[in-house]
């Protein structure tokens, strides 16, 4: 699987760095010296750590879409890692890494990146053929939804090789239709929805397949393990049937809040010079108010004002912006962010903002591409309105609208909303009502699996998308 390519890539990077250091210590240095334990070995370790961190952030090896893209990302990561060492050299006023082996390493690392990318692609193809899914559902639209989700970047690659409706099995009577079709399709996983699980003949044939080595999953469990969300057909049924970390595990909630405050404090330190620079630049490139505020619904349904830097032109009459701004676009890993619904207000209330809105100023476009317009939300985190990770807060009128249509929608308000979330790194931002419902399926997955490990995973994927330049 593609997951195996990542540790292999990391191991290769470490091996190449160690080889470069050893080569200099034993062959290239005017006077050979023991590599292990030397001051140079410690700086090679710093370089390796910086390179691995930057490589992960830019999505190496698996997120590049071509060999040239992989090579460019490899070159960029290598240059950035050497820049980190150069910064230390400037501060300490002494050379830290030898030039000769550094140049050799700089030439070899992009080549290794391309090789690892090829391995990742081959592993993806192998994994997709390994996980062959046969589906049994009551509603044909669930089959269509699964095909779309499997094609949209699942957590574990798989392909749908066949399906049956429950009506097909009922009409088949005593004919072992499921067993025969799944065997002919060489399925490795049989997935059953709730109605199929209640049909005795289906369960009996699934049990026979299970004994022959075919895995069997419920639709809900398959979505969690392979797709990373809960299927919409199961949301109403499972909306109350799982523990929520912030609500049911006190230790997790406290540690999460301490981490939120720590990260937000670091963010405030970065925010102060940013605000000063943007306030000065606004006078020429983005005249008008510095801040954009918008009401959102937070924990337990309480409204609060979310804060960000304004990126659109103010209204001529008032000098204030009262129209729609798109949602801060924490990007989906591996793809561009999608704008969120327009804000309620005198202009465009209830509308969905289009990509490339002409009201975005040049400075506003830069702030959006770099996601710096979102940084003021660290103030919301310090105030307790937001967490770093959680379901993204919606505007009041969308909460009312979706709450009327979905009786279980308010479950997402049990926890503190987030600056970023699982739905954002998996899907991007909703561009229509149907996308908002899609996002809810990812939110329920997060609520069901809420943990510090998942929070860290979301933060890393968010940083990867930001570094990768998926602005909006």
N, C-alpha and C positions, 0 to 999 in steps of 0.2 A: 504494500500500500504506500501511498504518498507519505504517510507519517514516517516510514522507515528511511525515506530520502533525507529528512531533516537531520536526524542524529548522524547519519553517514556524512552529510555535508559538514556538520560541525566538527566531527572527528577528523575529517580531511583538512579543515582549516587549522585545527590545533597541530596536526602532524606537520603541515607545511611550515607553520611558524617555528615549531621546535627544530625542524630540519634546517631552516634558514639560520637560526641562532647557532646550532651545532656546527654548521658549515663554516661560519665566520670564526667560531672559537677554535676549530681544529685545522682549518685550511687557509682562510683568507686573512686572518689577523697577522700583523707583523711578528707578534710573539704569541704563539698558541696559549690558551688558558682553559681551565676546566669550565665547561658550559654550566653544569648543574651547580647551583649555589652562587654563581657569579652575579654581580649587580645587573649585568646585561640581561640575564635570564628573567629577572623580575620585571624588567621593562618589556621584554618580549611577551610575558604573561599579561601585562596591562594592554599591550597592543592586541593580543588575541581576544581578550575580553571585550575591548572596544569594537573590534571587527565583528565578533559574533553578535553583539547587541545591535549594531547598525545593520548587519545583514538580515537579522530577524525583522527589524523595523521596516526595511524596504522590501521584504517579502521574498528573500532568497531561501531556498532555490525555487520554490513551487509557484510563486505568483507571477513570475515573468511570463509573457505570452509568446516569446520567440527567443531564438538563440542570441540574436543581436541584443534583445532587451535584457537577457540574462547577463550578457557580457558587459553591457553598460551599467547595470546595477552592481555587478561585481567590481568594475573599475571605480564607480562612485563610492561604494562601501570601503574599498581599499584606501582611496584618497582621503576619505573622511577619517578613517582610523589612524592613518599617518598624521593627519592634521591634529588629532588629539595628542599624539606623542610630540608633535612640533610645539604645541601649546605648553606642554610640560617642559620641553627644552628651553623655550623662551623664558619661562618663569625661573627655572633653575640655572639658566645660563651655562649649560653644559650639554654636549652631545650624549644622547641616551641610546640610540640604535645605530649600528654601523651602516654606512651608505651602500656598500657593495652588496651585502646580503639583502638589504631592504629593497634595492632595485630588482634583484632577482625574484624576490618574493612578490613584488608588485606586478611582475610580468606573469608569474605562474598562477596567482590567485584568480584572475578573471577566467583563465582556461579551466581551472577546477570548477568555477561557478557554472560554466556552460556544461561540463560533464555531469555535474550534479543535477542541473536542470533536465538534461536528457534522461537521467535515471528517474527523476520525479515523474516525467511524462510517461515513461515506460511502465512505471509502477502504477500510475493511474489507470492505464489501459488494462494492466493485469488485474487490478482490484475490481474494475468495472465488470470484467468477464467472470471474476470469481464469485461476486455477490449477484446472483441471478434471482430475481424476485418474482414470485407468482402470487397474485392478489385475489382474494375473494371478498367482495363487498356487496352490500345491498343496493347502493346507489351508484350508477355509472359515473356520475360526476366525481366521485371519490377516486376513481381510477385516473381520470384526467388530471385531478389535482396532484396525485402522486407522481405522474409522469413529469409534470411541470416542476415539482419540487426536486426530483432526482436530477433534472437537467440544470437546476439553478445553483449548483455548488453545495451539495450535501456534505456533512461531516465525514461520512464514509461512502465512497463512490459505489454505486450499484446501478443495475439496469432492470427495468420491468420487462420480463420475457413472456408474460401471459397473464390472463385474468379471467375470472368467471363471476357472473352475478349470482346472487343467492337464488333468484328465480331459475337460473340454469340448473342449479343443483337440485332444486325441488322437482323440476320437470324430469330430471334424470332418474329419479326414484332410486332403485337399488343398484343402478349402474355406477361404478366407482369413478365418476367423471373427473373429480378433482385429482385423484391419485394418478389416473392415466394422463391427463393433460400436464400436470406438473412434472411427471416423469419424462414425457416427450419433450418438454421445454428445457430439460436438464436444470430445473430450478434447485437452488441451494437454500432458499428461504421461502416459506409460505406465510403470508400475512393475512390475518382474518379480522374483519371488523366486528363490532359488537353483535350484530344480527347473525353473522356467520358462526360466531362462537356458540350461539344458542341453538344451532341446528345440529342434532345428534349425528346425522350422516357426515356432515362436514368435519366434526370433531373426530369421528372414527377414522376417516380417511387421512386427516392431518396426523393422527397418532401413528398410523401405518408409515406415513412418510417420515415422521420423526424417528421411528425405529430404524429406518433405512439410512439415516444420516442427514436428512433435510431438517434445517432449523425451522421452528414455528414461532411466530411472534404475533401479538395483538397489533392492531393498527396503531394504537396509541404508543406502545412500547417501541415499535419499529420507527415511528416518527421521532421519538426522543433519541434513540441510539444512532440512527442513520442520518436524519435530517436536522435535528437540533431544534425541534419545536413540537408543539402539540397540534394534531390535526383539528380543523374547525369542527368536524363531525363529533369530536370527543370533548370539546371544551365545556359544554353544559354539564356533561356527566361527571367530569373530574374536577370541576371548579372548586369544590370544597374537600376533595379527597386526598390532600397532601399537606404536609407541614411547610410552613414558610419560615425561612431562617430568622428574619428580623422579628417575627412574632413568637415563634415557638422555641428558639434557641437563644437565650439571653446572652451567652458568651459571644456568639457570633455578632449579635447586634452591637454589643459594646466595642468589640475589636474593630468592627467596620466603621463605627463612628469615630474612633480614635484615628484610624487611618485616613478617614475623610478630612478631619481637622488638620492632620499633618500635611497632607497633600495640598489642601486649600491654603495653608499658611505659606508654603513654598510658592503657590500660585500668586498670592498677594504680593510677595516680594518682586515677582516678575511683572505684575500688573502696574505697579507705581510708575516705572519709567515708560511703559507702553502708553499709559494714559497721557502722560506729559507729551510724548512724541505725537500721538494722534491728535491731541488738542491743538498742538501747533500746526500740524499738517492740515487740519480741518479748515483753517483760515483760507487756504488756497485751493485745496483739492476736494474738500467735502464740506462746504460751508453749511452751518446749521448746528443743531444740538449735538452734544457729544454722545449722549446715552440713548438707547432704545429700551423702553420698558413695555412689558406685556403681561397680562394676567394669565396665570396658569392654575391648574388644579393640582394640589399636592397631596401629601399624606392625609388619610382619613377624609378626603374630599375638601380640604381647606384651601381656599384660593391664596395665591401669593403673586408678587410681581417678579418676573424673571428679568435679569439685567444683562445687556450686551451692548457692544459699541454699535452705533448707527452706521449702516452701510448704504442707505438709500437717500435720494434727494428729499429735502423737506418740502412741505406744501407751500407754494408761493404766498398764499394769503396770510398764513399764520407764522411761517418760519419754523413750524414744528412738524414732525412727521407723524401723521395719524393713520396712515394707510398700512397695507400689509408688508411685513417683512417675512422672508422665509425662515423656517426653523434653523437653528445652528446645525450645520451639516457634518456631524461626525460621520466619516465615510464608511461605507461597507468595505470590508477587507477584499481587495482584489477588484473593486469596481467603483465607479463614480458615485458620489452621493446624489440623492434625489431630493428636490426641494419639498418642504413640508407645506401644509395648508396655510393659506393667507390668514393674517390676523383679522379678528373682528374689528371694525372701525368704520369711519365715514367712507373710506375708499376700499372697495373690494371685499366688504364683509362677506364671509362665507365662501369666497372664491378660493381657487387653488392656484398658487403662484406659478408662473411659467419659468422654464429654464432660460437664463440669459436676459432677465428683466432689464429693460433699458433705464429704469430708475436707479439702478446700482451705479454709484459713482466710481471713478477710477480707484480712489483710495479704498472705497468700500469693497471693490472687487479684489483688491490685494488682501484686505483683512479676511475676506471669505475664503480665498484660496489657501491662505496660511492658517485659517481657523482662529486667528487672534481675536476676532470679534466675539468669540465665546468665552474668552478668558475672564471677563468680569463676573461670570457665574460662580467663580470661586467665592465671591461675597455671599451668594445664595447658599453655598455649602456651609460657610461659617455661621450663617444665621439659622441653619437647620432646615431651610426650604428644600435643599437638594442633597443628594449623596453623589459621590463620584460615579457610581454605577447603580443603575436601577431603571425601571420603565420610564421612558421619556415623558414628561408632563404635557398634557394636552390643554388646549384652550377651552374655556367653560362651555361654549356653545357646541363644540364637538363632543365634549363629555356628555352633555344632555342628549344630544342626537344619538350617539352610540349607546348610551345607557338605556334609552327607550327601546332600541332594537335588540340589545343583548342583555338579558337579565343578569348575567354574571360579569358584566364589564367592570363593575366597581371593585371587583377583587383586586385589580391592579393598583388600587389606591390604598391597600392595606400597608404597603411599604412606602418609604420615602422615594420620590422619583429621582432620576439620575441625570448627570451631565452627559453620560453616554450609557449605552445599554446593549444587551444581546440582540435586540431587534435591529439596532442601528448597524452593528458590525456584520450582521447576517443579511439584512435586506436593504439597508440604506433608509432613506426617509420616504414616508408615504406621499404619493402624488394624487391620490384620489381616495374616496371612501373605501373602496374594495381593498386598497393597500393598507389602510388603517386597520381593517379587520385581519389582514394577513399579519400585520405587526403584532396584533394581540396574541396570535398563536406563539410567537417567539417570546412575548412577555410572560405567558403562562409557563413556558419551558423554564425561563429564568426563575420565576417564583418557585417552581417545583424543585429546581436544582440549586437554589441559592447557596453559595458557599464562598469562602475566601479564594479558593482555587479558581472558581469560575469568574469571580470578580477580577482576579489578576489576569486571567486569559482575555477578558473583554478589554481591559486597559491596554494590554500589549497589542491586541488587534486594532484598537483605536489608534495607538501611536503609529502602528504600521501604515494605516490608511492616511494619517496626517503626513508622515514623512514621505509617503508615496505620492503626495501631491493631489489627492482626490478631493479637490475643492468644489465649490459650486458657485 
